[in-house]
């Protein structure tokens, strides 16, 4: 079947065998009219294929099992369904689980931001066994009816958290001397003849004496409405998801161009202080929002009364006859003749001086010549003049 379509050229090493029998990924785009091929087994040659993205499926098949059209889901567009068209958070209200907020994401289309202490893809709140509150080898038992949680203690240990020892020599006063902070629980550490003690921290605290508060649990270090997100690899590390008005590690840096950037018509916004931005215009425009086209014809740059037409950061001149150049600055020398070294006034009066004008010239004759172009001898003119007042220009 001959079709005119956008084709993708796959190299043999990048072909992927799919159940639908056409290759996708790693294809170079080209437009041509050709008979399309498919394969279910990668071969050592180049094949042409239609690239439907991972968000789509083929809705129209041509002959030989070739996809002519990719069907895109809501919010996705493009011939290959590879462009995000609209905010999926608005189109699909149930994208994110409860206890979370759906936010638009340029790369993935959307992202789910958990509320409060929620973690994981389902934004669930950490259970009591999440951080294993049982100590000294105790195993945390998940909550059951009317019971929050429990600890199965090893031999020699007892207590709700397996914090006490049944061995001789236990001294509860030793825990009093440990200055555990933030309501931490003091517990026995070790079961040897020399019994030591340590602090078991409440969720959200860490450190030898539970003196360090983990970020994002009880307080939000992110400023100006930023969302605190804990690094799952290191609970003491975090990052702030800032609004478009602020930036910086803690969303502490105000962006003075957040509102003005979209209003600069022919330029771009740049910060001029911590709280102020200004539009910097491209050449040819001015104004607070770069909305004014500068009139390059005021004053008129065209010489010899040429007619100026304004352009963007430029102009053109309609030059009068006898002139040329961008500004009509080149005036053709009307005194030139075909005879080198002889001006238009010196065809007879070799001493005459020619004065160039605009598409014209004038002559200054020597004392022995007269007339508009110095072509009449003075003595002849005087004789004629003595007889009557004949206009010299008629005899020239």
Secondary structure, DSSP 8 states (H G I E B T S, - for coil): -EEEEEEEEE-GGG----TTS---SSEEEEEEEEE----SS--SS-EEE----TT-EEEEE-GGG-EEEEE--TTEESTTS-EE-S-HHHH-TTSS-SSEEEEEETTTEEEEEE-TTEETTTTEE--TTTTT---TT-EEE--BTTB--EEE--TTEESTTS-EE-STT--HHHHHHS---TT-EEEEE--SSS-EEEEE--TTEESTTS-EE-TTTS-----TT-EEEEETTEEEEEEEE--TTEESTTS-EE-TTTTTTTT-TTEEEEEEETTEEEEEE-TTEESTTS-EE--TTSS---STT-EEEEETTEEEEE--TTEESTTS-EE--TT--SSTT--TTTTT-TT-EEEE-SS-EEEE--TTEESTTS-EEHHHHHHHHHH----HHHH-
